[in-house]
Amino acid sequence: MEINNEQLKKLFDLSGANVDVDSAQQDDITKALILIERKLNSFAVDTMTVPAEFNILIVDDLELSIYQFNQLLKKVGIVPTVARNKIEALAELKKKKFDYIVVDLFLPDAEDGIELIDECIKLREAKKTNKIIVMSGTDDKNLIEKCYKLGIDEFVPKSSNWHDQVLKFITSSLTSKQHEDFFKYSINDNICCYTINKFNSPKHIDALLKDVTTSLYTGYVNIIFNMENVKIFDDEYTSTFTTLYKMCNEKGGKFMLVKISDSVKTALADAFLDTLIPTYTTVDMAVSKVE
């Protein structure tokens, strides 16, 4: 559908973007739409936003890609640093150490990307950075091979779901650790099991929701909670089960509970969740119910 000048003027006015309608380009329209969405989102409180646990630098010159990846990372509690060209990226790399650097190969040409990758490799050797991920829409095998020879850790084709692929690599390459309040492990490519140790404070719930969100965005759409260690349950946290059920359902998966106590059973029944959320006596039984 074509947009006429009058519609464009309204779009730019609404977004607050200072753009001449007669010379507007597609990128100007994209930026205006992003600004409008940001204004709308500013009225909602994002309870999943928490300080980043590690530093990520995104180097990309496409505003839409930057915005989409930012939004995805924010949902799992990561606030990245953004650079839009090689010069900005090098300036950020001088300021602090980054655990992950995500580089668009073309900035706007391949030489900028290659030169930046080379600099990142040198910094990694000096222990000033860590993993290097390259994203690109290119199918030039020689160019991709050159990136790997330089020493990158992962190459992600810039397709429609490249954001999810990068996030999956980041989370899968992190060292698994025992949390104070839960421990998780993957059963297969789409089932993740959590052994819950604590479920009795907003701090524990927030950490758990953040981690489940990460799991869902990296392909684990079926979530199992093993509740055998939770002997006493406060029904004020029952709404968390509703949230988790909705999150899994929206991704086309299931949320299941295993080895629940009588207090959890009562809380589920009182909230009419016992007919929505299946409960099982063993993890193996829950896994067998996933089609």
URVEN-V877397 format. One record per backbone hydrogen bond with DSSP energy under -0.5 kcal/mol. CO is the residue of the C=O (numbers start at 1). NH is the residue of the N-H. E is the energy in kcal/mol with one decimal. If there is no record, write none. Layout:
<<CO & NH & E> <CO & NH & E>>
//
This chain:
<<2 & 4 & -0.5> <4 & 8 & -2.3> <5 & 9 & -2.5> <6 & 10 & -1.8> <7 & 11 & -2.2> <8 & 12 & -2.7> <9 & 13 & -2.5> <10 & 14 & -2.5> <11 & 15 & -1.9> <12 & 16 & -1.8> <12 & 17 & -1.0> <17 & 19 & -1.3> <19 & 21 & -0.6> <20 & 23 & -0.9> <21 & 24 & -1.2> <25 & 28 & -0.5> <25 & 29 & -1.6> <26 & 30 & -2.3> <27 & 31 & -2.3> <28 & 32 & -2.0> <29 & 33 & -2.3> <30 & 34 & -2.2> <31 & 35 & -2.3> <32 & 36 & -2.1> <33 & 37 & -2.3> <34 & 38 & -2.4> <35 & 39 & -2.0> <36 & 40 & -2.1> <37 & 41 & -2.7> <38 & 42 & -1.5> <40 & 43 & -1.3> <41 & 44 & -1.6> <44 & 46 & -0.6> <45 & 47 & -1.0> <46 & 49 & -1.4> <48 & 50 & -0.6> <55 & 99 & -1.4> <55 & 100 & -1.8> <56 & 58 & -0.5> <56 & 81 & -3.1> <57 & 59 & -0.5> <57 & 102 & -3.2> <58 & 60 & -0.6> <58 & 83 & -3.0> <59 & 104 & -2.7> <61 & 63 & -0.7> <62 & 66 & -2.2> <63 & 67 & -2.6> <64 & 68 & -2.6> <65 & 69 & -2.4> <66 & 70 & -2.4> <67 & 71 & -2.4> <68 & 72 & -1.9> <69 & 73 & -2.6> <70 & 74 & -2.4> <71 & 75 & -1.4> <72 & 76 & -0.7> <73 & 76 & -1.0> <73 & 78 & -2.8> <74 & 77 & -1.5> <78 & 80 & -0.7> <81 & 58 & -3.1> <83 & 60 & -2.0> <85 & 89 & -2.2> <86 & 90 & -2.5> <87 & 91 & -1.9> <88 & 92 & -2.1> <89 & 93 & -2.4> <90 & 94 & -1.1> <91 & 95 & -0.7> <92 & 95 & -0.8> <92 & 96 & -1.4> <98 & 130 & -1.2> <99 & 131 & -2.1> <100 & 57 & -2.6> <101 & 103 & -0.6> <101 & 133 & -3.2> <102 & 59 & -3.1> <103 & 135 & -2.7> <105 & 107 & -0.7> <105 & 113 & -0.8> <109 & 107 & -2.0> <109 & 112 & -0.6> <109 & 113 & -1.2> <110 & 114 & -3.0> <111 & 115 & -2.7> <112 & 116 & -2.2> <113 & 117 & -2.6> <114 & 118 & -2.4> <115 & 119 & -1.9> <116 & 120 & -2.4> <117 & 121 & -2.4> <118 & 122 & -1.8> <119 & 123 & -2.0> <120 & 124 & -2.2> <121 & 125 & -2.2> <122 & 126 & -1.1> <123 & 128 & -3.2> <123 & 129 & -0.5> <124 & 127 & -2.0> <128 & 98 & -0.9> <131 & 101 & -2.0> <132 & 153 & -2.6> <132 & 154 & -1.3> <133 & 103 & -3.0> <134 & 156 & -3.2> <135 & 105 & -2.2> <136 & 158 & -2.7> <139 & 141 & -0.9> <140 & 144 & -2.3> <141 & 145 & -2.7> <142 & 146 & -2.0> <143 & 147 & -1.7> <144 & 148 & -1.8> <145 & 149 & -2.4> <146 & 150 & -1.8> <147 & 151 & -1.1> <147 & 152 & -1.7> <154 & 134 & -2.8> <155 & 157 & -0.5> <156 & 136 & -1.6> <157 & 159 & -2.3> <159 & 162 & -1.5> <161 & 165 & -1.8> <162 & 166 & -2.4> <163 & 167 & -2.3> <164 & 168 & -2.4> <165 & 169 & -2.0> <166 & 170 & -2.4> <167 & 171 & -2.6> <168 & 172 & -2.3> <169 & 173 & -1.7> <170 & 174 & -0.6> <177 & 179 & -0.5> <181 & 197 & -2.5> <181 & 198 & -2.1> <182 & 179 & -1.4> <183 & 195 & -3.4> <185 & 193 & -2.8> <190 & 222 & -2.3> <191 & 187 & -2.7> <191 & 188 & -1.2> <192 & 224 & -2.5> <193 & 185 & -2.2> <194 & 196 & -0.8> <194 & 226 & -3.6> <195 & 183 & -1.9> <195 & 197 & -0.5> <196 & 229 & -0.5> <201 & 205 & -2.3> <202 & 206 & -2.8> <203 & 207 & -1.9> <204 & 208 & -2.1> <205 & 209 & -2.9> <206 & 210 & -2.2> <207 & 211 & -1.9> <208 & 212 & -2.6> <209 & 213 & -2.3> <210 & 214 & -1.8> <211 & 215 & -2.2> <212 & 216 & -2.7> <213 & 217 & -2.2> <214 & 218 & -0.7> <215 & 218 & -0.8> <215 & 220 & -2.4> <216 & 219 & -1.3> <219 & 221 & -1.6> <221 & 223 & -0.6> <222 & 192 & -2.6> <223 & 256 & -2.6> <224 & 194 & -3.2> <224 & 226 & -0.6> <225 & 227 & -0.8> <225 & 258 & -2.7> <226 & 196 & -2.3> <227 & 230 & -1.9> <229 & 231 & -1.0> <233 & 235 & -0.6> <234 & 237 & -2.0> <235 & 238 & -1.5> <237 & 240 & -1.3> <237 & 241 & -0.5> <238 & 241 & -1.4> <238 & 242 & -1.0> <239 & 243 & -2.2> <240 & 244 & -2.5> <241 & 245 & -2.5> <242 & 246 & -2.4> <243 & 247 & -2.4> <244 & 248 & -2.3> <245 & 249 & -2.4> <246 & 250 & -2.6> <247 & 251 & -0.9> <248 & 253 & -3.1> <249 & 252 & -1.5> <254 & 223 & -2.6> <256 & 225 & -2.6> <257 & 280 & -2.4> <258 & 227 & -2.9> <261 & 265 & -2.2> <262 & 266 & -2.4> <263 & 267 & -1.9> <264 & 268 & -2.5> <265 & 269 & -2.3> <266 & 270 & -2.6> <267 & 271 & -1.4> <268 & 273 & -3.1> <268 & 274 & -0.9> <269 & 272 & -1.5> <273 & 276 & -1.0> <273 & 277 & -2.9> <276 & 278 & -0.7> <278 & 257 & -2.3> <280 & 259 & -2.4> <282 & 286 & -1.5> <283 & 287 & -2.6> <284 & 288 & -2.0> <285 & 289 & -0.7> <286 & 289 & -1.0> <287 & 290 & -1.5> <289 & 291 & -0.6>>
//
